[in-house]
Amino acid sequence: MPVPHHRFTRSLLLALIPACALVGGLPFVNRLEPTVFHLPFLLFWILGWVVVTPLFLFLAYRAGGGDDGGDGDGAVTPQAGTEAGPTGVDAPTRPGGGAAR
């Protein structure tokens, strides 16, 4: 099932926040003082974004429709009017029943 456009956009923006903050913020935080936990601020900035990036990626995954509530076995469940083919892709059915080949 395709992801709606607004969900895709939201998840893409959430996934881009850490990359943009990490790369785009470097010119503004490139200094030795102040130090945080005895680390130069630039190193603290980079490590901080490395630590919080998985949180943003998890939020992007959830915003994009990940974990749709399935049972987790990865099996494709055919919808009404369709029949799962050998590749697991839904194939349309003929009016008399059976899959159209």
WOJORA-V951976 format. One record per backbone hydrogen bond with DSSP energy under -1.0 kcal/mol. NH is the residue of the N-H (numbers start at 1). CO is the residue of the C=O. E is the energy in kcal/mol with one decimal. If there is no record, write none. Layout:
NH|CO|E ; NH|CO|E
//
This chain:
8|4|-2.1 ; 9|5|-2.6 ; 10|6|-2.1 ; 11|7|-2.4 ; 12|8|-2.5 ; 13|9|-2.5 ; 14|10|-2.2 ; 15|11|-2.0 ; 16|12|-1.7 ; 17|13|-1.2 ; 20|16|-2.8 ; 21|17|-2.7 ; 22|18|-2.6 ; 23|19|-2.5 ; 24|20|-2.5 ; 25|21|-1.2 ; 29|25|-1.4 ; 30|26|-1.0 ; 31|29|-1.9 ; 36|39|-2.4 ; 39|36|-1.4 ; 41|34|-1.0 ; 42|31|-1.1 ; 44|40|-2.3 ; 45|41|-2.6 ; 46|42|-2.2 ; 47|43|-2.7 ; 48|44|-2.6 ; 49|45|-2.0 ; 50|46|-2.1 ; 51|47|-2.0 ; 52|48|-2.0 ; 53|49|-1.5 ; 56|52|-1.6 ; 57|53|-2.4 ; 58|54|-2.3 ; 59|55|-2.4 ; 60|56|-2.3 ; 61|57|-2.3 ; 62|58|-2.4 ; 63|59|-2.5 ; 64|60|-1.7 ; 65|62|-1.2 ; 66|61|-2.5 ; 82|79|-1.8 ; 83|91|-2.1 ; 85|89|-2.3 ; 88|85|-1.7 ; 91|83|-2.5 ; 93|81|-1.4 ; 94|98|-2.4 ; 97|94|-1.9 ; 100|92|-2.0
//
